[in-house]
Amino acid sequence: MTRSDPKLLGNIRIVLARTSHPGNIGAAMRAMKTMGLSQLYLVNPAIFPNSQADAMAAGATDLLAQARVCATLEEALADTTLVLGVSARRRDIVTEVLTPPEAASRLLTEAQAAPVALVFGNETSGMSNEELSLCQGLVTIAANPDYSSLNLAAAVQVLCYEIRQAWLAHPVWPQPALDAATGDEIERFYTHLEAALIDLDFLNHGSPGKLMLKLRWLFARTRLAREEVNILRGILTAAQAAKRGVRRQGNADAE
């Protein structure tokens, strides 16, 4: 009988963004360890490390001590190729919405090739639009509509349980269909895109705001491959060069 590959679980990271209560961090780590996950990333936690986190982690303090603290979500996701945000469905964002079992299957498939991530937002406000723009899909838990407020650690437990059940049930997974770009490569593309749109007088340098956010959601839905990012950046570079040539010609004519 083929055994499930533990490396797959090691390539799945749980990311907690802007966590308010240190006890929730410890409880989330405990939930992860019971399901065999160990990679915890913390983005700008209000308080950490902390004795409450250690107490709530119980027997998982060994893994809690290894949790990585990052200043930004971009830093936490830099080397990942698939990011799913755990959130209630947002009407203002048109993106793929997955159930926990669907998310587990997607994560395990992609984890064969590179690190992947599940992102959980702040306990009170959830994930911001900016944080959601870094995700290629959303995961929703079908809770009681009359009382759907899940504790952060409980939500982590639900997703980690589904991941473990899928991992145990399917020792062999199909290879990823896409040589996906990493988070860092995608962020460099967005930086280049914004600069190019400003150069082309399409974007106001002072307030790129909502347009860039919408463009992020657009490309997140398509899920770019590494080669596609290179092609798009090549197009942007050519457009910028053409614009500079027009400007130089205009300056020469003025003289």
N, C-alpha and C positions, 0 to 999 in steps of 0.2 A: 504493500500500500504506500502510495506517495505521501510524504509528510508535507504539511504547509511550511513555506519558507519564512523563517523569522525575520529575514532581511526586509520583507515587505512591510512589516509593522514598524521596523526601524526607520523606514523611509517616509512614514506618515507622521507629520508633526501637528500638534494641537497648539494653536496660537490664541492667546487671550489678550485682547486689546483694551488698554486703559482700565484695567480692573480696579475697582474701588476698595474692595474688602479683602485683606490678605487671607482671611479664612477660606474664602472661595477658591483662592489659588491652591491652597493645600488640599481642599476637598476635591478639586478637579484633578490634581496629581494622583490622589488615591483612586479616583474613578478610572484614570488611565491605567494605573499599574494593575488593577484587578483584571483588566482586559488585555494586558500584555503590551501596551503602548508606553513609550518612555520619553519621547521627544516633546518637551514643553518649552514654548517660546512665549515670553512676556513682553508686551509692548507698552512701555511707559506706565508701569503699574503705580498706583498711588502710594502703596507701602509694600516694600519687599527688599530684602528678607524681613521676616517678622515671626515672632513666637506663635502667633495665632495660625499662621500658615503651617508651621511645623506641627502644631497640635492637631490640626484638621487633616494633615497628610497621614497621620498615624504611622503605619509601617512603610510609607512611601517617602520618608524624608531623605533616603539615599538618592532617589531620583530628583526630588525637589531641589537638592543641593546642586544638581547639574543643570537646572533650568537656565536657559539663556535669556538675558534681559536685553531688549533692543530699544533704541530711542524712537524708531519709526516702524510702521508696518512694512514699508518698502524694504527696510533692512532685514526684517524677519523672513521675508518672502524672496529675497534676492536670488536664491539658487533653485527655487521651486518651479515646476512646469505646469502645475494645476493647483488652483486655489478655489476652494468652495467656502462661501460665507454662510454661517448659520443665522438665519433671520426670518422673521415673519415676512410674508410676501409683500413686496413694495409695488404699489400701483404705478409709481413714477419711473420704475426701472423695468425695461423689457429685457428679460434674460431668462435663461433656462432655470427652472425650479425643479429640484429633485427631492424625492423622499429619502429618509435615512438609508434604507436598503439600496436604493439606486446610487446614492452618494458613496456608500461603502464599496460597491462594485467598481465604480469609476475610479476611486482613489487607489484601490488595490491593483487595478490594471495599470494605471499610470506609474505607480510606485515601483514597478519593475525596472523602469528606466531612469528615474530621478526622484528627488524629494518632492512630496506634495503636501498640501496643508489644508486644515480645517480652521477657519477663523471665527472666533466668538467675540462679540462686542462687549461694551460696558454693561454692567448689570442693570442700570436704570435706563439708559438711552439706546442701548443696542449698538449696531454698526452705523457709522455715519455714511453719507453718500460718497465721500472721498474714499473711505475704507471699502465700501461695496464696489467701487470702480476698479479695485485691484483684483476682484474675483471673477472667475469665468462661469460661475453658476451659484445659485442659492440653494440651501437646504432648509426645509421647513419640517417641523415636527407636528404631526396631526394631534395636537392637544385638544382638550375640552374647550370648545369655543366660548363657553360661559365662564371659563377660568383657565386661560391659556398661559399664565405667567409661570414659566419654569425657572427654578433656581439655576444659576450658571453651572454648578457642578452636576446637577441633574441632567441638564442638556448635554454636557460633555459625556456623562455616563451613557445616555441613550445612543449617541453616535458611536462611542467606542465599543459598545455592546454589538451594534450592527456590524461594525468593521470586523470584530472578532468572529462573529457567527459566519460571515461571508468568507473570511480567511480560513476557518476550519472546514467549511463545506466545499471549498474549491481550491485544492492544492495547486492546480495549474490554471493560469490565467492567459487569455489571448494577449499577444504583444500589442503595445500601444500603436495606433494607426498613424500617429503624428510625431514627427521630430520637433516637439514643441519648444518654442523659445522660453528662456528662463525669465523670471520676474525682473532681473537686472537688465536683461536685453530689451524687454518690453519698456521698462522705464526710460532707457536711453533713447528708444524710438520716440516715446512721447515727448521727451525733452527736445529732440530734433524736430518733431512735427510742430511743436509750438513755436520754435524759433523760425522754422520755414514759413509758417503761416503769417508770422509777424513780418518777415522779410517780404512776403508777397502782398503785404497790405490787406490781408484777409482777416487778420486778428488784431484787435486793439491791444497793444503792449501793456497798457495800464489795467486792463480787466479781461484776461483770457477766460476766467471763471467758468460759467455754465457751458460754453461751447466746448471747451477742452474736456469737461466732465462728460458731456454727451458723446464726444469722440472716443473717450476711454471706454464707455459702455458699448459703443458700436464695435470696436475692435475686440473687446473682451468676449462678445457674443460669437465672433468668428473664430477665436482662439488661434492665434498666429503661430505658424511654424517658423523655425529659425531662418530658413531660406527666404520665407515671405517677408520677414522683418528686414533682411538684407536688401531685398528687391525694393521695398517701400522706401528705405533710407537712401537707396541709390536714386530713386525718382526725386526725392526731396532735395538731394544734393544737386541734381541736374537742374531742377527748377530754381534753386537759389543761385546757381551759377548763371543761368539765363537771365534772371532778374538783375544780377550785378552787371551783366553785359549791356542790358538795356539802359541801366543807369549811367554807365560809363559813356555809352554812345550819346545819351541825352546831354551829358555834361560837355562832351566834345563838340556837339552841335551848338551848344549855347556859347561856347568860346569863339 
